[in-house]
Every structure is written in structure tokens, then in C-alpha cells.
Amino acid sequence: MPIYQIGISNRFVRQKIENGETLTAEESVWEDTNYFDIEARDEEHAKRIIKASHKESHGFVIDCIDEYRYL
């Protein structure tokens, strides 16, 4: 199966930053995009996998998704 690199961040954390609020150490990790390697059948399958563990209702958004290309 192909491997996809998915970059996600948290919109709630970014809103706190924009509002000048203080972040906890746990929250500050999500200020920037975090990358995960996901093995999946296709891009939609990879999105479903990452969304199962990083829910949109908790503020997580997909910033980018790329399939690894092997030479």
C-alpha cells in the first residue's frame, strides 16, 4: 500500500495564539504543522485514518497530504 505524509494542525490553538492567549505545553505542540506517515489504499483512506485519531470537532485540520514517491 502507498504511504502518505499528512500534515495536521489545530485551529483552536492557532485561534488562541491570534488572541494572545497563553498555551499549555501540550497545546503548543499544535501551533505548527505536525506530520504523520499513514499507510493507506488511497488519499481518501489516509484522510479517514488520520481523522479517526485527530477529530475535526477537537480543532484538528489537515494542512497537507502527499504520497511518498519511490524511484
HUWOGI-V152939 format. One record per run of one state. SS is the DSSP state (H for helix, E for strand, C for the rest). FROM is the first residue (numbers start at 1). LEN is the number of residues. Records with the same first field share a line. If there is no record, write none. Layout:
SS=FROM-LEN, FROM-LEN
//
This chain:
C=1-1, 19-6, 29-5, 41-2, 54-2, 59-1, 68-4
E=2-9, 34-7, 60-8
H=11-8, 25-4, 43-11, 56-3
//
